[in-house]
């Protein structure tokens, strides 16, 4: 893996993802959902995982197309059928994205023992900038209010962060029982 891939335009992985990446089954297949520029995909490839990266626009991943352990899936997660049918992954990573109807699909995509790492904007983010629309902001405690029923919550935060820029976020690390 060429560690210099697009690092200048992608930015570093989220500290939340870095903190819990070691909980992912070694070498396990990871789904990086709504992957954007692929900053987490690259990080997980470097950790020895096979990664499936998906977004509506995958053009930011063009420089990664030759990576042997990377599958790139262009998918409209909001207006088309779930693109992963019955596939299951050792981990599903979602950052800075919220489309509530996808939660059942995300949970079914976790293999037994699989890890969910989810981090996105929360109510209160309006004062820092975008997103401001409540449709894209988690309500207080929403991530642990039953959406993840059946998973074991390993860690959860509902906090204001300063880096990379001020934002209100909720984040969870949860494991599906084996």
C-alpha positions in Angstrom: 0.0 0.0 0.0 1.4 3.3 -1.0 1.0 5.4 2.2 1.2 8.7 0.3 -2.1 8.1 -1.6 -4.0 11.4 -1.6 -3.1 12.0 2.1 -2.7 15.7 1.3 -6.4 16.0 0.3 -8.0 13.4 2.4 -7.0 14.4 5.9 -6.3 12.0 8.8 -8.7 9.3 9.9 -11.1 10.2 12.7 -9.6 9.7 16.2 -12.7 7.6 17.0 -12.0 5.2 14.2 -8.3 5.0 15.1 -9.2 4.4 18.7 -11.3 1.3 18.0 -9.7 -0.1 14.8 -7.8 -2.6 16.9 -11.2 -4.1 17.9 -11.9 -5.2 14.3 -11.2 -8.9 13.6 -7.6 -9.0 12.2 -7.7 -9.1 8.5 -11.5 -8.9 8.5 -13.4 -7.4 5.6 -14.5 -3.8 6.4 -17.4 -1.8 4.8 -16.6 2.0 4.7 -20.1 3.3 4.0 -20.5 6.8 2.5 -16.7 6.8 2.4 -16.2 10.3 0.9 -12.5 10.7 0.0 -11.6 7.3 1.4 -9.5 8.5 4.4 -10.8 5.6 6.6 -10.5 3.1 3.7 -6.8 3.9 3.3 -6.2 3.7 7.1 -7.9 0.3 7.3 -6.0 -1.0 4.2 -2.8 0.0 5.9 -3.9 -2.1 9.0 -4.2 -5.2 6.8 -8.0 -5.2 6.1 -9.8 -5.9 2.9 -12.0 -2.9 2.4 -15.2 -2.2 0.5 -15.6 1.5 0.0 -19.0 2.9 -1.1 -20.3 6.3 -1.9 -22.7 7.9 -4.4 -19.6 9.6 -6.1 -16.5 7.5 -6.0 -14.4 9.8 -8.2 -12.3 10.8 -5.1 -11.1 7.2 -5.0 -9.8 7.1 -8.5 -6.2 7.0 -7.3 -7.0 3.8 -5.3 -8.5 1.7 -8.0 -5.4 -0.5 -8.3 -5.4 -1.4 -4.6 -5.7 -5.2 -4.5 -7.6 -5.4 -1.2 -10.0 -2.6 -2.1 -13.4 -2.9 -3.7 -15.1 0.3 -4.8 -18.9 0.4 -5.1 -20.7 3.4 -6.5 -24.1 3.4 -4.8 -26.9 5.8 -4.1 -27.7 4.7 -0.6 -30.8 6.9 -0.3 -32.6 6.3 -3.6 -31.6 2.8 -4.7 -31.7 -0.7 -3.3 -29.1 -1.6 -0.6 -26.1 -2.7 -2.8 -24.7 -5.3 -0.4 -27.7 -7.7 -0.3 -26.7 -10.6 2.0 -23.0 -9.7 2.4 -21.6 -9.4 5.9 -18.5 -7.6 7.2 -16.2 -7.8 10.2 -16.8 -4.1 10.6 -19.0 -1.3 9.2 -17.6 2.3 9.4 -19.8 5.3 8.9 -18.6 8.9 9.6 -20.3 12.2 8.8 -23.3 10.6 7.3 -26.9 10.0 8.5 -29.7 8.4 6.6 -31.9 6.7 9.3 -33.7 4.2 7.0 -30.3 2.5 6.4 -29.8 1.4 10.0 -31.5 -2.0 9.5 -29.3 -2.7 6.5 -26.2 -1.6 8.3 -26.9 -3.9 11.2 -27.7 -6.8 8.9 -24.3 -6.2 7.2 -22.5 -6.9 10.4 -21.2 -10.4 10.7 -21.6 -12.2 14.0 -19.0 -10.5 16.2 -18.8 -7.6 13.8 -18.0 -4.1 14.9 -20.0 -0.9 14.1 -18.0 2.3 14.3 -20.4 5.2 13.7 -19.7 8.9 14.1 -21.8 11.7 12.8 -23.2 15.1 13.5 -25.7 15.7 16.4 -28.2 18.2 17.5 -26.4 21.3 18.6 -24.2 21.3 15.5 -26.3 24.2 14.1 -24.2 26.7 16.0 -21.0 25.5 14.3 -22.2 25.3 10.7 -23.3 22.6 8.4 -25.2 20.4 8.6 -28.0 22.4 10.3 -31.0 20.5 9.0 -32.4 18.2 11.8 -32.8 15.4 9.2 -29.0 15.1 9.2 -28.5 15.6 13.0 -28.9 12.9 15.5 -31.2 13.7 18.4 -29.7 13.5 21.9 -29.0 9.9 22.7 -30.4 8.7 19.4 -27.6 6.3 18.6 -28.2 4.3 21.8 -32.0 4.8 22.0 -32.9 1.4 20.4 -31.5 1.9 16.9 -28.7 -0.5 17.7 -30.9 -3.0 19.6 -29.1 -6.3 19.8 -25.6 -4.9 19.7 -23.3 -4.5 22.7 -22.3 -0.9 23.2 -18.6 -0.8 23.9 -18.3 3.0 23.9 -20.5 6.0 23.2 -20.0 9.7 23.2 -22.3 12.7 22.6 -19.7 15.5 22.6 -18.5 18.8 21.2 -15.2 18.3 19.3 -12.7 21.0 18.3 -10.7 19.1 15.6 -10.7 19.1 12.7 -13.3 21.9 13.3 -15.8 22.5 16.0 -18.8 20.2 15.8 -21.4 18.5 17.9 -21.2 14.7 17.3 -22.4 11.4 18.5 -20.2 8.3 18.1 -20.6 4.7 19.0 -18.5 1.6 19.0 -20.8 -1.5 19.2 -20.4 -5.2 18.6 -22.9 -7.7 17.2 -23.1 -10.8 19.3 -21.4 -14.0 17.9 
